[in-house]
């Protein structure tokens, strides 16, 4: 599966495309009901990685969102069957994929 990343209101498009059913994701809080209505498991986290899907809530989360995209593009194996909900978990995955070396 190809990487798919969405921030802010962009998950609305994913809901319309019917590709979030059963997936954990986040978005801007005002569309959480629409995400849930489309079958997504909405959580209020700065970053959520659910396998090949990366989502963030808002522009304040851009730094973490961009780091996650770079990490997944450079090491796609780190997120296979993973759910990441914060920077600590992302760092842990990255460190674990490098054999514990920073």
N, C-alpha and C positions, 0 to 999 in steps of 0.2 A: 504494500500500500504506500502511496505517495504521502508526503507530509502535507498537512492541511492546518493552517494557522488563521485564527480570527480573534479580533480584539474589539471591545466596545459593543457596538450594535451589529457588527458583522455576523455574529451567530444567527441573526434573523434569517440570513440567506441560507445557512445550513439547515435551519428549521424548515424553511420553505422547500428545500431540496430533499427533505425527509431522510437526512443522514445522521441525525443525532439520537434517534431512538435507542435507549439503553446505554448511552454514552454519558460520562461525567464531563461537565464543562462549566465554564463561567462566562459572564458577559456583563455589560452595564446592568445595574440592578433593575432598571425600569422594564426590561424585557424578560425578566426571570419567569413570569407566568407563561409567556409564549414559549419559552424554552421547555418548561415542564409540560405544557400542553402538547408539544411536539414529541414528547416521550423522553426528553433529555433529563439527566439528573443534575440540576443546577446547584452549584455551591458558590458561596461568597468567599473566594480565594483570589489572590493577586495573579496566580498562575495555576493552570490545570493542564497536565499532559495526560491524555488517555490514549495510549498506543500512539497512533500517527496524528492525533488531533491535539493541537496546542491552542489554548484559549486564555485570554486575560480580560480584565474588567474595563479598564479605562486608560487614558494617556499616562496617568501616574504610574502605571504598571509597565510602561514601555521598556524600561531597562531590563527587567527580568524577562519579559516577553521576547525581546531580541536575543538575549543570552540563551534562552531556551531554544530558539530557532537555530542559532548557530551551533549549539551543542548537538541537536538532533541531526542537523545536516552533516556535521563532521563525524558523528558517531551514532548512526541510526540504530545500532544494536542495543544501545543503552535504554531505549524506551519500549522495547518489545514486551508487550503485556504488562506495562508499568502504568501506575497512576501517580503523578507527581502533583503536589498541591502547594509547594512553597520552595523558596530558594535553598533551604537546607537539604531538602530531599533531592533537588536538582544537583546540588554540589555533591551529595552522597553518591548519586548515580554516576556522575562524571569521575569522581575519585575511584569508585569501585571498578569502572571500566578501564582505568589506567593502572590497575593493580595497587591502588592506594597511594600513588605518587601524585603530588600536585604539579 
